[in-house]
Amino acid sequence: VQLQASGGGLVQPGGSLRLSCAASGFTLDDYFIGWFRQAPGKEREGVSCISGSDSSTKYAESVKGRFTISRDNAKNTVYLQMNSLKPEDTAVYFCSAIGPGVYWGQGTQVTVSS
């Protein structure tokens, strides 16, 4: 059973990245999926989430209108499309699956810098 986050990297301000959260050993559509981030010296914060039942979504105020969470049940993967990135989006991004079990991915680094 594993949750794998990927897709991070270095991008200039205004750029885009798409993060992926792929599950193995369990089915993501049974789970509520959340993306979190933690910047150096700061607490982990919630960024976005998507439900397993009706795929309803929520976003932190700081990313509304710029980030989009989605799921592809056929690929057992949840995505976080991040557009108009800002330096303050720099952090390690984690995904978490909450349902019959609770799982965390290992984190992927996103750095927004010119």
Rosetta blueprint (number, residue, H / E / L):
1 V L
2 Q E
3 L E
4 Q E
5 A E
6 S E
7 G L
8 G L
9 G E
10 L E
11 V E
12 Q L
13 P L
14 G L
15 G L
16 S L
17 L E
18 R E
19 L E
20 S E
21 C E
22 A E
23 A E
24 S E
25 G L
26 F L
27 T L
28 L H
29 D H
30 D H
31 Y L
32 F E
33 I E
34 G E
35 W E
36 F E
37 R E
38 Q E
39 A L
40 P L
41 G L
42 K L
43 E L
44 R L
45 E E
46 G E
47 V E
48 S E
49 C E
50 I E
51 S L
52 G L
53 S L
54 D L
55 S L
56 S L
57 T E
58 K E
59 Y E
60 A L
61 E L
62 S L
63 V L
64 K L
65 G L
66 R L
67 F E
68 T E
69 I E
70 S E
71 R E
72 D E
73 N L
74 A L
75 K L
76 N L
77 T E
78 V E
79 Y E
80 L E
81 Q E
82 M E
83 N L
84 S L
85 L L
86 K L
87 P H
88 E H
89 D H
90 T L
91 A E
92 V E
93 Y E
94 F E
95 C E
96 S E
97 A E
98 I E
99 G L
100 P L
101 G L
102 V E
103 Y E
104 W E
105 G L
106 Q L
107 G L
108 T E
109 Q E
110 V E
111 T E
112 V E
113 S L
114 S L
